[in-house]
Amino acid sequence: MRLNGTEVVDTFAEAFPMWGARIVITAESPAWAHEAARSLTGFATSVIGCKCEAGIERELDRDETPDGRPGASTLLFANDREGLAKRLVERVGQSVLTCPTTACFNGLDGEKTVDVGGQLRFFGDGYQASKLLDGRRYWRVPVMEGEFLVEERFAVAEGVAGGNVIILGHDVAGALRAAEAAAAAMRTVRDVILPFPGGIARSGSKVGSRYSGLIASTNEVLCPTLRAQVSHTDVPPDIGSVFEIVIDGLTLEAVREAMARGLEAAAAAGASQVTAGNYGGNLGPHHIQLRGLVPGLRD
C-alpha cells in the first residue's frame, strides 16, 4: 500500500490491556506544574524495566483544573490494578508532594478506585486534615512551604498499551524527521501518551533473548546494521534507519486515532516506509490494522 508516496506495509499493531489512571497536577505557575508532571512521568518508558509507562498528556488552563490554577494532565499505566496503585503512591509522593506549590487530583471518572491520598496523608505525621467536597475526600498535608492538597482516591480503568507505528527512512536525518512529525501529530489526540523520550524509541524490542533472564532484546530483523548478519530481515536494502513510536491510551479508539494521525504525518514528512510491530497475534487481543486506518491508502 502507498500513502503520499510512502510505502505502508499491510500489517497490524498488536496492543494489549493495561490499567491506567489520569493524574491532574496544579501549581502556582505553569512552569511548576510542568516540573512536577515531568518528574512524575520520568523513567517510565516501558513496563519491561520501569514497572509502569507514563507521560504528560497535555497542559491545562486554569478553567480546566479543580482549583482554578494552571496544571498538567498525566497518564500512568501498569500491568494490573495493584501495581498501578503502588506506582501512583510512589510517584505522587516522591514527585508531586515534594514539588513547590503543587496539588494533585484524580482526573478520571469511574467506579474502580485506588487509595493514593489516603496513603500519602501519613507523611503529615498526625497533623494532616481532611475535607469532604461533593462526596470526594481530600487531604491537606502540612509541608514546610505550606500544605499539599491531594485527593484521597484515584479512579483506574482498563486501557490499551502497545499501539505502535514503525518508521523507516533512507538515513537517520530523514527517518527522525518523519518520526518527529508523527509524534507531534499523535500528541494532539486526547487520552493517549507516547512514553518513550520525545515519544520516539530507537531500540524497538522483541520478546525474549538468547541470554537467559532477559525478557526482551533488540529486534534484529529491524536493525539496518544487522541486515547482512541475520537469516531474515524486514529492512529493505535502501533503508538506513528505523524508529518506533509506542502509544498507550485509555481507550482503543484513542490509540487508533493517534496511529492514524501519526501515519499520515510520517508519510507527509517523507518517510520511506511505515509498518507496525506484532507477534503474530499472540501478545495481545487488540489488532490494529494499518489497512483502512486512514483515507488515501491505496494498493
Secondary structure by P-SEA (a helix, b strand, c coil): cccccbbbccbbbbbbbbbbbbbbbbcccaaaaaaaaaaaacccccccccccccccccccccccccccccbbbbbbbcccaaaaaaaaaaaaacccccccbbbbbbcccccccccccccccccccccbbbbbcccbbbbbbbccccbbbbbcbbbbbbbbcccbbbbbcccaaaaaaaaaaaaaaaaaccccccccccccccccccccccccccccccccccccccccccccccccccccbbbbbbbbcccaaaaaaaaaaaaaaaaaaccccccccccccccccbbbbcccccccccc
